[in-house]
């Protein structure tokens, strides 16, 4: 009876959250995968209460639960990627995991089940790693909180469930009497906490964390730079005296080359400016329009790199030397950031700017 009660409570809360997300965030990137995740969790919790059906019905019921690990990874990527497309090799891994899991559902061979569980853990782990990446440099307060919440609550819960399933199923150990009820209680508590936070305590968390699909695509080349600049020149509110002083101090520090420090973090920058980290985060995010600290640094670094690559007096310098001078640890992240700005590599840019010279490429 307790199991049915807690399961019903968890399912009801999941439906409430799904309805709120579907109505209020349908134009947000990532909302579809979050809905798939919630629907899969709903059926996963409800599955033990359903009577055995025919094989086709069982498959239709189980399919959304099979999608949970992959949907979790795609959702975390779209939450954190700033419109970067999901990698093709990621889709291949998700497709392989789905194929293996379906093969285990049809009981084609017990080896498929042994393979399915590590694949599930791998996809969940990839989602957790995505949440961890650039967590420190994320400037959107609500998104950082959402990342941490997903890491601690959802990620840990999913890992525990997958490991418990593998333990009891593979070793054929009987499930202790209180485990299903405990699981249902944990699920209902987690669903309640998520609904309380997203619907009451921080209703703008998803709005601030997910970008809108209605936003116009950025243009190529100079048009793209101008569009980004226009977006960033729209402050959320007027600056007070203390914020203006900090902004002037920040701009002066950057103009003097503060961005050249290799591995600079926002915490270190706040210490250099004698400011509190959360105040500096809010200033760069809300008043300068940047959602990621590394992108803020890249603005200055790529500006300097562009000038130096177009300077005939520096045509003899390797691209790597310039990249290291302006604060990058290696050539790869510099090339990626430069190509996002100019849609061409630094070597191609230099060759275009200095057609008569013979610049060194590395």
C-alpha positions in Angstrom: 0.0 0.0 0.0 2.8 2.4 0.9 4.6 1.6 -2.4 1.5 2.4 -4.4 1.0 5.6 -2.5 4.5 6.9 -3.0 4.6 5.8 -6.6 1.3 7.6 -7.3 2.6 10.7 -5.6 5.8 10.7 -7.7 4.0 10.1 -10.9 1.5 12.9 -10.2 4.4 15.3 -9.5 6.2 14.2 -12.7 3.0 14.9 -14.7 2.7 18.3 -13.1 6.3 19.2 -13.9 5.9 17.9 -17.5 2.7 20.0 -18.0 4.5 23.1 -16.7 7.5 22.6 -18.9 5.4 21.7 -22.0 3.3 24.9 -21.6 5.8 27.4 -20.4 9.0 26.2 -22.1 8.0 24.6 -25.4 10.1 27.0 -27.4 13.2 26.3 -25.4 16.0 24.1 -26.7 16.3 21.0 -24.6 12.7 21.1 -23.4 11.8 18.1 -25.7 14.5 15.9 -24.2 13.6 17.0 -20.7 10.0 15.9 -21.4 11.2 12.6 -22.7 13.2 12.2 -19.6 10.2 12.9 -17.3 7.9 10.6 -19.4 10.4 7.8 -19.2 10.7 8.2 -15.4 6.9 8.3 -15.1 6.6 4.9 -17.0 9.6 3.5 -15.1 7.9 4.1 -11.7 4.5 3.0 -13.0 5.7 -0.1 -14.7 5.6 -2.5 -11.7 1.9 -1.6 -11.0 0.8 -2.5 -14.6 -0.4 -6.0 -15.3 1.5 -8.0 -17.8 0.5 -7.1 -21.3 1.3 -8.6 -24.7 4.9 -8.3 -25.9 4.1 -5.3 -28.2 2.4 -3.3 -25.4 5.3 -4.2 -23.0 7.8 -2.8 -25.6 5.8 0.4 -26.0 5.8 0.9 -22.3 9.4 0.1 -21.8 10.8 2.1 -24.8 10.6 5.5 -23.1 12.5 4.1 -20.1 15.2 2.8 -22.4 15.6 6.3 -23.7 16.3 7.8 -20.3 20.1 7.7 -20.3 20.4 9.1 -23.8 17.8 11.8 -23.2 19.6 12.8 -20.0 22.9 13.3 -21.9 21.3 15.2 -24.8 19.4 17.4 -22.4 22.5 18.3 -20.4 24.4 19.1 -23.6 21.7 21.4 -24.8 21.6 23.0 -21.3 25.3 23.7 -21.3 26.5 23.9 -24.9 25.4 27.5 -25.9 23.8 26.2 -29.2 26.7 23.9 -30.1 25.3 20.9 -31.9 25.3 17.5 -30.2 28.3 15.5 -31.6 27.5 12.8 -34.2 29.6 10.3 -32.3 27.3 10.9 -29.3 24.2 10.0 -31.4 26.1 6.8 -32.5 26.7 5.8 -28.9 23.0 6.5 -28.0 21.9 4.4 -31.0 24.2 1.6 -30.0 23.0 1.7 -26.4 19.4 1.7 -27.6 20.0 -1.3 -29.9 21.7 -3.3 -27.2 19.0 -2.5 -24.6 16.2 -3.5 -26.9 18.0 -6.7 -27.7 18.2 -7.4 -23.9 14.5 -6.6 -23.6 13.7 -9.2 -26.2 16.0 -11.6 -24.3 18.0 -12.5 -27.4 21.0 -13.3 -25.2 21.9 -12.6 -21.6 25.2 -11.0 -22.8 23.1 -8.1 -24.2 21.9 -7.3 -20.7 25.5 -7.4 -19.4 26.4 -4.9 -22.1 23.4 -2.7 -21.7 24.1 -1.7 -18.1 27.6 -0.4 -18.7 26.3 1.5 -21.7 23.6 3.1 -19.5 26.2 4.1 -16.9 28.4 5.5 -19.7 25.7 7.7 -21.1 24.7 8.9 -17.6 28.3 9.5 -16.8 28.7 11.5 -20.1 25.7 13.7 -19.0 27.3 14.3 -15.6 30.6 15.2 -17.2 28.8 17.6 -19.4 27.3 19.3 -16.3 30.7 19.5 -14.7 32.5 21.0 -17.7 32.9 24.7 -17.4 30.7 24.8 -14.3 33.1 27.3 -12.8 33.0 29.6 -15.9 29.2 29.5 -16.2 28.0 33.0 -15.5 24.2 32.3 -15.4 23.3 31.9 -11.7 20.2 29.9 -12.3 21.9 27.6 -14.7 24.8 26.9 -12.3 22.2 26.1 -9.6 20.4 23.8 -12.0 23.7 22.1 -13.0 24.6 21.4 -9.4 21.1 20.2 -8.6 21.1 17.8 -11.5 24.6 16.6 -10.6 23.7 15.9 -7.0 20.2 14.7 -7.2 19.2 13.3 -10.6 22.7 12.0 -11.6 23.3 10.3 -8.3 19.8 8.8 -8.3 20.1 7.4 -11.8 23.4 5.9 -11.1 22.1 4.2 -7.9 19.1 2.8 -9.8 21.1 1.4 -12.7 23.6 -0.2 -10.3 20.9 -1.7 -8.1 19.1 -3.1 -11.2 22.3 -4.7 -12.3 23.1 -6.1 -8.9 19.7 -7.8 -8.2 19.1 -8.9 -11.8 22.5 -10.3 -12.6 23.2 -12.0 -9.3 19.6 -13.2 -9.0 19.5 -12.0 -5.4 16.0 -11.5 -4.0 15.1 -7.8 -3.6 14.6 -7.0 0.1 11.0 -6.3 1.1 11.5 -2.6 1.9 13.6 -1.7 -1.2 10.7 -1.0 -3.6 8.9 1.2 -1.1 12.1 3.0 -0.3 12.7 3.6 -4.0 9.2 4.9 -4.5 9.6 7.2 -1.4 12.9 8.6 -2.8 11.4 9.2 -6.2 8.4 11.0 -4.7 10.7 13.1 -2.5 12.9 14.0 -5.5 10.0 14.8 -7.7 8.5 17.0 -4.9 11.8 18.9 -4.4 12.1 19.4 -8.2 8.6 20.8 -8.5 8.9 23.0 -5.5 12.1 24.5 -6.8 11.2 24.9 -10.5 7.6 25.9 -10.0 7.8 27.9 -6.7 11.2 28.8 -5.4 13.0 29.4 -8.8 10.4 29.5 -11.6 12.8 31.3 -13.9 15.5 28.7 -13.7 14.7 27.0 -17.0 14.0 30.3 -18.7 17.4 31.5 -17.8 19.2 28.2 -18.4 17.8 27.2 -21.8 18.1 29.3 -24.9 15.0 30.0 -27.0 14.4 28.4 -30.4 12.8 31.6 -31.5 16.0 33.6 -31.3 17.3 34.6 -34.8 20.3 32.8 -36.1 23.5 34.8 -35.9 24.9 36.0 -39.2 28.2 35.0 -40.7 31.4 37.1 -40.3 30.9 40.8 -39.4 27.2 40.4 -39.3 27.5 37.8 -36.6 29.8 40.0 -34.6 27.4 42.9 -34.9 24.4 40.8 -33.8 26.2 39.5 -30.8 27.3 43.1 -29.9 23.7 44.3 -30.1 22.5 41.6 -27.9 25.2 42.3 -25.3 24.5 46.0 -25.3 21.1 45.5 -23.8 21.7 45.7 -20.0 19.1 44.2 -17.8 19.0 47.2 -15.5 20.8 50.4 -14.8 24.1 50.2 -13.0 24.5 51.7 -9.5 27.6 53.5 -8.4 29.4 50.5 -7.0 28.7 48.5 -10.2 29.9 51.3 -12.4 33.1 51.6 -10.5 33.6 47.8 -10.8 32.8 47.9 -14.5 35.4 50.7 -15.1 37.9 48.8 -13.1 37.2 45.6 -15.0 37.5 47.4 -18.4 40.7 49.0 -17.5 42.2 45.7 -16.2 41.3 44.0 -19.5 42.6 46.8 -21.7 45.9 46.5 -19.8 46.1 42.8 -20.8 44.5 41.1 -17.8 43.0 38.5 -20.1 46.5 37.2 -21.1 46.9 35.3 -17.8 46.9 31.6 -18.7 44.1 29.6 -17.0 42.5 32.8 -15.7 39.3 31.9 -13.8 36.5 34.3 -12.6 37.5 33.6 -9.0 41.1 34.8 -9.7 39.8 37.8 -11.6 37.5 38.8 -8.7 40.5 38.6 -6.4 42.6 40.8 -8.8 39.8 43.4 -8.8 39.2 43.1 -5.1 35.6 42.2 -5.7 33.3 39.4 -4.7 33.0 36.6 -7.2 29.2 36.6 -7.3 29.0 40.3 -7.9 31.5 40.1 -10.8 29.6 37.1 -12.3 26.3 39.1 -12.2 28.1 42.2 -13.8 29.5 40.2 -16.7 26.3 38.2 -17.2 23.5 40.7 -16.7 25.2 43.9 -17.8 27.7 42.8 -20.5 25.5 40.0 -21.8 28.0 37.0 -21.6 26.7 33.6 -20.3 30.2 32.0 -20.1 33.4 33.5 -18.7 35.6 31.9 -21.3 33.6 33.5 -24.0 34.1 36.9 -22.3 37.9 36.3 -22.3 37.8 35.1 -25.9 36.4 38.4 -27.0 39.6 40.2 -25.9 42.0 37.3 -26.9 40.6 36.9 -30.4 40.6 40.7 -30.9 44.3 40.8 -30.1 45.0 37.7 -32.1 43.2 39.2 -35.1 45.3 42.3 -35.0 48.6 40.5 -34.6 47.8 38.0 -37.4 47.1 40.9 -39.7 50.3 42.7 -38.7 53.1 42.3 -41.3 55.7 42.9 -38.6 54.5 39.7 -36.8 54.1 37.5 -39.9 57.2 35.6 -38.8 55.6 34.5 -35.5 54.1 31.1 -35.4 50.3 31.0 -34.6 51.1 28.9 -31.5 53.3 31.7 -30.1 50.5 34.2 -30.5 48.0 31.8 -28.9 50.3 31.3 -25.9 51.0 35.0 -25.6 47.3 35.9 -25.2 46.5 33.2 -22.6 45.6 29.9 -24.3 47.2 26.8 -23.0 47.4 25.1 -26.4 46.6 25.7 -30.1 43.4 23.6 -30.2 41.1 25.9 -28.0 42.5 28.9 -29.7 41.7 27.6 -33.2 38.2 26.7 -32.1 37.5 30.1 -30.6 39.0 31.9 -33.5 37.0 29.9 -36.0 33.7 30.7 -34.1 34.5 34.4 -34.6 35.8 34.5 -38.2 34.6 31.2 -39.7 38.1 30.4 -40.7 41.3 29.2 -39.0 44.0 31.6 -37.8 46.3 30.4 -40.6 43.6 31.0 -43.3 42.9 34.4 -41.7 46.5 35.4 -41.8 47.0 34.3 -45.4 43.9 36.4 -46.4 45.2 39.5 -44.5 48.8 39.1 -45.7 48.6 37.7 -49.2 52.1 38.8 -50.2 53.8 37.5 -47.1 54.7 33.9 -46.2 53.5 33.6 -42.7 54.5 30.7 -40.4 51.4 28.6 -39.6 52.6 26.9 -36.4 
